[in-house]
């Protein structure tokens, strides 16, 4: 609901400026004083009586909610606006320093996005259960996330387990009470099964990051089938949640159980540099036309928040496109700086979604 302070300021502006306007029409001083006093009393009574008139109160509440949601939603839409500064490290121009930051523009700056240090990231994730599910891209996101909250010595000790091919991984960071699970789920059907499992158990992570597409493109190579499976995943995710995506995340759907909603993210596919892919099969199947067909299927599925769905996009496509060939050795897996940026995009989105500031 609009607060009394806001309405008071509105009333003050009306009381101040309307009489001034009337003065321009050469009304007498007594008439202006009378009108000003009557207007102030009317507005004051209206402010106090508003809660007793549901329709007026509801309108005020709706207006206030719209303003708050619009600001939050606009920042969510801008959180992937990342630019790169690539500088050669040596005279051969083969190795680059890769620095990134948010675009320096008015709208983006107003959102106050920030790179989080270890302390702030640990505070934000304190006591949380995170699940990252997907293919090797998702595993690289896990590496960047853990590198942010763990010291280098512990990272070295877990690296071999974390990089076991085609395997799950889990870790508890006891000092901040954080639990993180990586689920090897290279196909969308794997993700759908995972979501259904959480629904049956009625036990949901605080943060769920999912992404899939590259394996399907290589081994199935059918964008229409990918589209159908994304639709199925979207339906499963919506049925998992205690709210309707169209209504936002602040309340349960009629008849549902009110529980804390998980924060949901979709890990987009990277741009593929066809000439750098390391096998003939990949270069033949994972071409530009097929990539765009798969990207179109994602849009058609309405899985993402920007198309009315429940998941916030971590835009690996934009990050990898802007970083370019200098940030990859195989045209598919990119340097750690890309996934570091994706982690900070996620953390800033979490700050927005949970109405927190550091």
KAPE-V579916 format. One record per pair of residues at least 24 apart in sequence whose C-alpha atoms are under 6 Angstrom apart, sorted by the first residue. I is the first residue (numbers start at 0). J is the second residue. D is the distance in Angstrom with one decimal. If there is no record, write none. Layout:
# KAPE-V579916
i=I j=J d=D
i=I j=J d=D
This chain:
# KAPE-V579916
i=0 j=59 d=5.7
i=0 j=60 d=3.9
i=0 j=63 d=5.8
i=1 j=59 d=5.8
i=1 j=63 d=5.5
i=74 j=110 d=5.8
i=78 j=344 d=6.0
i=117 j=147 d=5.6
i=117 j=148 d=5.2
i=125 j=175 d=4.9
i=125 j=176 d=5.7
i=125 j=177 d=5.8
i=126 j=176 d=4.4
i=126 j=177 d=5.0
i=127 j=177 d=5.0
i=127 j=205 d=6.0
i=128 j=177 d=5.9
i=128 j=178 d=4.7
i=128 j=179 d=5.9
i=128 j=204 d=5.1
i=128 j=205 d=5.3
i=129 j=179 d=4.7
i=129 j=204 d=5.8
i=129 j=205 d=6.0
i=129 j=206 d=4.7
i=130 j=179 d=5.8
i=130 j=180 d=4.8
i=130 j=181 d=5.9
i=130 j=207 d=4.9
i=131 j=181 d=4.9
i=131 j=207 d=6.0
i=131 j=208 d=4.6
i=131 j=209 d=6.0
i=132 j=181 d=5.7
i=132 j=182 d=4.5
i=132 j=183 d=6.0
i=132 j=184 d=5.7
i=132 j=209 d=4.9
i=133 j=183 d=5.5
i=133 j=184 d=4.3
i=133 j=185 d=5.1
i=133 j=209 d=5.8
i=133 j=210 d=5.0
i=133 j=211 d=5.5
i=134 j=184 d=5.9
i=134 j=185 d=4.6
i=140 j=338 d=5.2
i=143 j=339 d=5.2
i=185 j=211 d=5.7
i=185 j=214 d=5.9
i=186 j=211 d=5.7
i=187 j=211 d=5.8
i=191 j=232 d=4.9
i=198 j=239 d=5.6
i=205 j=261 d=4.7
i=206 j=261 d=5.5
i=206 j=262 d=4.7
i=207 j=263 d=5.0
i=208 j=264 d=4.6
i=208 j=265 d=5.8
i=209 j=265 d=5.0
i=209 j=266 d=5.7
i=210 j=265 d=5.5
i=210 j=266 d=4.5
i=222 j=292 d=5.8
i=222 j=293 d=5.2
i=226 j=296 d=4.8
i=229 j=300 d=5.9
i=230 j=300 d=5.1
i=233 j=302 d=5.4
i=244 j=308 d=6.0
i=244 j=309 d=5.5
i=263 j=310 d=5.0
i=264 j=310 d=4.8
i=264 j=311 d=4.6
i=264 j=312 d=5.8
i=265 j=310 d=5.7
i=265 j=311 d=5.9
i=265 j=312 d=4.9
i=265 j=313 d=5.9
i=266 j=313 d=5.0
i=267 j=313 d=6.0
i=267 j=314 d=5.4
i=267 j=315 d=5.1
i=268 j=315 d=5.9
i=268 j=316 d=5.8
i=269 j=315 d=5.1
i=269 j=316 d=4.5
i=269 j=319 d=5.9
i=270 j=316 d=5.2
i=270 j=319 d=5.9
i=270 j=320 d=5.9
i=271 j=330 d=5.5
i=271 j=331 d=5.4
i=272 j=330 d=4.5
i=275 j=329 d=5.2
i=275 j=330 d=4.7
i=276 j=329 d=5.2
i=276 j=330 d=5.2
